[in-house]
Amino acid sequence: MQLVAGKRAAVSDEGVTTDSVASDLPPRFDDVGQLEAFLAEPGKALVRDLQSVDGDIIILGVAGKMGPTLARLARNAAPQKRIVGVARFSEAGLRERLEGWGIETIAADLLDEAQVEALPRLKNVVFMAGRKFGASEDQALTWAMNVHSPALVASAFRESRIVAFSTGNIYPLVDVFHQGATEQTAPGPRGEYAQSCLGRERIFEYFSARYGTPGLLFRLNYAIDLRYGVLFDLASRVKAGTPIDVSMMGHVNVIWQGDANAQALRCLAHCASPTAPLNVSGPETLSVRWLAEEFGRRLCVQPEIVGQEAQTAWLTNTAEAAKLFGYPSVPLGAMLDWVADWVARGQVSHNKPTKYEVRDGAF
């Protein structure tokens, strides 16, 4: 297991200690506008890979935490392509923001077969729709969203490439000293949310095998930006003086949302039939205790840590993704600095806790 060690810290003008970041990365983000613009900056590899993929791109479930920045990133990386975002668009102003970035939008319910059938048949599909938060409150809706909707989409878009978002929660808890679950690890989902996510994968596998649809199952474990994610949750608790119980989940993987989005889009160049999974996260196995201590150092607060770490956690091995894409462009030290600064200044939050510490799968 690789546990990340800390670096020498400096003290900023606000009194928040910071680690130096790579010279080509910003030291901080003043506001959401700066953050989202940075998340939408494409790297050369993404531009190259999207140039190699024929056809336009449709993003189903574009209105989630990651969807808007993924769509904007696709727009910037492939200005010659048509980029279409589909969602119900219940959030006020989101549709207008997307259209302002040059993304076509279609309001549709992905549980309605007629509305799915009416969507334009673009060559490349990024399927991001799903239900996690509140899953335990309405299990039937969770299964419908995570299994029935994929069936409608996989049937309608059988002639397209499909990169389907999934989750590392389909794996069993694994020994923290064994580098995480690989793509060959047998599923062991805990709780109905994870079971429904495995169901989503099985649906895409079925239709891929039946129709020869090229695809990829994007098993993502804990993407973060500054408004949500494991690091935001921990930094917020440290700042508030809330005890952090490491006994429930003592180790995690995280990846910068911009890197996760770029890898998802680059996966369009790696789709195959039958569809197969790819683990996506940061390369490090991170101690929650160490992360809390690092945020305490940056925020000048002594974190209250309780409990003793368990021998197991939800962890994934991302060696295959690293072989395809290299290591993420944003290192952990930069993420820690950025999140600590954001939380210290009381900047905006999505108000969607990650629930990384849940071990029974009840989300």
N, C-alpha and C positions, 0 to 999 in steps of 0.2 A: 504493500500500500504506500502511495506517495502522499505524504502530508506536506502541505506548503508551509514553508518557513517565512517569517516576517522579514521586512526590509527596514533599513534605518528610516526614521520618520523626521519630518520637519514640522514646524508650527506655522500655520497660515495666519493671515491678518485677523480672521474671525476666531482664532483660538482652537480650531479643529486641526489636529495633526494629520498630515498627509504624506504619502509616499510619492516619490518622484515617479512619473509615468514616462512611457516612451515618447521621444521628442516629436513624433508625428501624431500624437494623440492630444486632444484638448485637456487642459488641467482640470476643467470643470465645465458645467453647463449652466448658464444663467437662468434659462427658462425652458418650457416645453418646446417652444419653437426651435431653439438651438438643438435640443436633444433629438427631436424628430428629424430635423435636417441631417444630423450626423448619422442617424440610423438608416437613412435613405441614400447614403453615399455608396455607390457600387465600387468594388474592387475590380482590378483588371481580369482576374480569373472568372468572376461572375459574368462580366461583359463578354468574355471569350466563349464561355459555355453557352450562354443564351444565344449568341450568334450561330453556334453550331446546331441549335435546335430549331427545326422548321416549325412554322405556325405561330399563332397568337396564344395568349394565356388568359384563362378564366380562373378566378379565385373564388371558391365557394365557401361561404362563411367568413367573409372579409371583415366583418364588424367586430371581431374579438380583440383581445389585447394585442396580438401580434399582426393581425391581418392588415390594418391600414398602413403600417410601416413596410410590411412585405410588399404590398401593392405599389407603394411609392418607390420602393427600391427596384422593383421590376420595371416600372415606368422609366426610371433614370438609367437602368442598365441596358434596356432594350427599347430605345426611342422609336425604332422602326416597327415595333410590334403593337398590336392592339391589346390593351390590358383591360380586362373587365372584372369588376368586383360585384359579387352577389351576396345579399343578406336581406333580412327583414328591415334593417335600418331603423331600429327603435330609438337609438341615441340621437338626440336633436343635433343637427349640424354636421354629422359625420358624412352623410352623402355629399353635401356641398363641399366639404373639405377634400374628399377624394376627387371629385370632379374638378376642383381647382388645381389639383396636381396632374390633371390630364388622364384620369382613370375613368372609364365608362362605368356606370353603375346600373344595376338592375335590382329592383326590389322583388324578392321572391321568397316563398316559404319552401324550404327544402324537404319538408314532410308532405308536400302536396305534389302528387305525381304529375298532374297536368302542368303545374308551374315548372317543375323540373324538365318535363318534355319540351316546354316552350323556350328553354334557354338556348342560346346560340352554341352550336357544336364546334367549339374551338379545339385546336389540336392538343393543347396542353392544359391540364387541369391540376390545380393545387386545391386539395380538399382539406379545409380547416374547420369545418363545422363539427360541433360536438357539445356535449354537456358534462361538466364536472361539478362546479360549485352548486350546491343545493341538490345534488344527485340523489341523496338519501331521502329527500322530502317528497319526491315524485319519481319512484323507480320506473314506472311505466313510461313516462316521458323521457327519462334517461335512456332507456333501451330503444325507444322509437328514434331518438335523435342520433344515437351512436350506432344503431344497427339498421333500422328501416331506411333512414335517409341514405346511408351508403349504398344500400341495395338499389334504390331508385337512381342514384347518380351513376353507379357502376354499370347499370343496364343502359341508361341513356347515353353515356359517354364511352361506350364499348370500343369506339374507333379512335379514342384519344389516348394520350399518355396520362397517367394519374399518379401524382405524388400525394399520398394520403397521410395526414398527420395522425400519429398514434402516441403512445406514452410508455415510459419504462415501468409504469405501474402494472403492466401485464406480467412482469417477472415476479418470482418469489423474492422475499428478502434473502440477501446473500451475505456471506461472511465478509466483513469489512477489510479483511486482509487478503482477499482473493481477487482484487482488481475489478470487481463488478461483473454483472451478467453479460455474456456475449450473445450475439445473435443466435447462437446454437443452444443457449440455455432454454430448457423446457419452460413454457409458461406456467405460472402459478398465481393467478390473479386472486387478490383478497378483496372481497366485497363486490357488490353489484356494479359499481362504477367500473372497476378494472375488468370485471367479467364482460361488461358490455363493450369495452374498448377492444378486448380480444375478439368479441363477436364482430366488431367493425372490421378488424383485420381479416377474419375468416370470410366475410362477405366479399371483400375486395379480392382475396385469394381465389374464391370460387369463380367470380366473374372473369378474372384474369385468365384462369385456366380454361374456362368455357369458351371465351371469345378471343383469346390470345392478346388481351389488352396489356400493353407494357405498363408496368407500374413500379412503385417503391413505397414501402411502409416506413414512415419517418418517425421512429420511436424516440421522441424528445423527452429529455429529463431536465426540467427546471431551467427554462430560459428566464433571463432577468433583464429589465431595464431599470430606470431609477424610480419608477412609480409603482412597481410591484415586484414580487419574487422573493426567494429565500433571503437574499442579502438585505432587501428593504425591510422584510419582516424582522430580521434579527437586529438591524441597526435601530429600527423604531422601538423595539423592546428595550434595547440597551439604553437608549436616550430616555425612555420613560421610566426606567428603573424596574421594569417588569421582569420577574424571575424567568430564566430560560432553563427549561427542563430538558437535559440532554439524554435522559433515559429512554424517551420515546423514539427519537431518531437522532443519533449522535454523529452521523456522517452523511454528506450529500455530494452531488455533482451539480455544477451550474455552468451556464454558457451565456455570453452576452447575446441579447436578442438580435442584434444586427448580424452576428455570425450565424445564429440559428436560421434566420431568414435567408441569408445568402446561401447557406448549405441546402436549404429546402428548394430554392430555385435552381441551384446547380444540379440537384438530383434529377431534374427533367432530362439532363443529358445522360443519366445512368439508369433509366427505366428499362426493365426487362420483363419478359413473360416466361414463366409465371412470376407475379410480383413477389418481392422478398423484403425482409426488414433490414433497416440500418439504424444502429444506435447513434444518437446525436446528443452530445453534452460537452462539457469541458473535460480535459484530460485528467484533472486531479481528483483524488478522493479527499474531501475536505472535512476536517473536524469542526463540528458545530461549536464546540467549546473554544477552539482556536479562533474561529471567525468572530465569536462574541468578544473575545479578548482583543482582537484587532480593532473592532469597532469601538470598544471601550477606550482603547489607546487614542484613536482618532477623535473621539467625541469627548475625551477627558472625563470619562465616567467609569466607575468601577462596576463592571457587569455582575449581576447576581446569577450565578450558575448553580443549578441544583441537579441532583441525580447522578447516576453513573451510566456511561454509555453501554448500550447493548452490543453484542457481538455481531449483529446483523443489521442491514439497512437496505433501502432501495437504491442500488447503485448499478450503473451500466459501464461496460467497457467499450470505449469508442475508438479502438485501434483501427477498425475498418474505415470509419469516417475520416480519421486522420490520414490514412493511406490515400483516400480519394481526394481530400481537400486540404491537407496540411493541418497544422494546429490553428485554433481560433486566433483572429487578429487582435482581439482585445484581451490582454492578460488579466489575471485575477487581481493583481495589485492596483491596476487602473480601476477596475470595478469597485473595489473596496473604497478607494479614494472618492470616486464619483458618488457612490451611494451615501457615504458618510457626510459628504458636503451637502448633498441634496436633503437628507434627513435633518441635518443640523439647522438648515435654513427654513425648515418647515414647508418645503415645496409640495406640489400637488401629488396626490396618490390616487390610484385606481380604486382603492378601498376593496381589494380582493385578496385576502390572505391566501398564501400558497397552501397552507395546511400540510407543509412538508413533514411535520412531526406525527401525522396520523399513521398508525401502524395497522389498523384493522380494515382500512379501505373505505371507511364510512365518511365520504365527502358530502 
